[in-house]
Amino acid sequence: MFQLIFTQQFKRKEIQFLKRHPELRQPYAKTLRLLEANPAHPSLRLHPLRGKHEGLHSVSINLSYRITLELLIQDQQIIPVNVGDHDAVY
């Protein structure tokens, strides 16, 4: 089991995201549960980012919305960085 560590900055982004997209509250929560249980779960579509976001990873909430992450596998910790649509997180 992995531990999600939420920064204050991410919590503010999360609140804004869910306020703008209340219909995504349930899929978002499911994504976080899957991430804690198994970051490699196929439905998350976990992949590393390149370019200016090198060192971060991305998982999908659905086809349009993503969460970018710092993935610290050695410590079993996952730190969400950003949440939003493709343009907002990349």
WOURDA-V614783 format. One line per field, one symbol per residue. ss: DSSP state (H for helix, E for strand, L for the rest). psi: psi as a letter, one per 20 degrees, with the letter a starting at -180 (. if undefined). burial: I if it has 9 or more other C-alpha atoms within 8 Angstrom, else O. A space follows every 50 residues. Layout:
ss=???
psi=???
burial=???
This chain:
ss=LLEELLLHHHHHHHHHHHHHLHHHHHHHHHHHHHHHHLLLLHHHLLEELL HHHLLLEEEELLLLEEEEEEEEHHHLEEEEEEEEEHHHHL
psi=pqppoprhgghghgggghghmhijgghggggggggggnhjphihlpqqqr cijpirrqqpgahhqrpqqponghjkqpopgqparghhi.
burial=OIOIOOIOOIIOIIOOIIOOOOOOIOIIOOIOOIIIOIIOIOOIIIOIIO OOOOOIIIIIIOOOIIIIIIIIOOOIIIIIIIIIIIOOIO
